[in-house]
Amino acid sequence: MNTPSWYPPPPGPPYADSGPQASALPEGEPAGFAARLAARFVDYLLLGLFAFLFFILATLIASAAGDGLEGDLADGYYDAWVALIIFGWGVLLLFYDWLFHLAWGRTIGKMVLAIKVVRAQDGGRLTQGQALSRAVFFGLPQSLPCIGHTVTLIDCLCALTDSTSTASALHDRASGTRVIRV
């Protein structure tokens, strides 16, 4: 029996290969390990420069306000800076990754190399929770000298052993994200 043309269309989702819905899920080629590593290198250079400039500025302000650092004040001041440099790197990296991924879906290094972080399920913009969990899983371990960097190295090298075509690192799998070429 033929259905008359004036019948409404059947209920359900539209056909997968027609209309604007077909392009609603942007597919991107997964970013390779080399591009991701180069983006991290650019990010680390920028963060290192920022931390160095902040250290110099804070030292100049402290020495100008105290007419020079002498005696016990100098020892405590420099001990605090050493602790901040050793243990604060992971916290700095956490905020950098979290805020950039939440706002633009990529850090400055990823912008330079034309790669982006998206939701794995539908290719959309990261949620607050995804950006934060990705940043926590990647950045915070680096607050622990040696052990944290080893954890991060293992985390990132897992992208080379991923059997799927997405080549996801552990922090991507944990947060439900993937890194694609733009």
Order of alpha helices (4+ residues) and beta strands (2+ residues): alpha-alpha-alpha-beta-alpha-alpha-alpha-beta
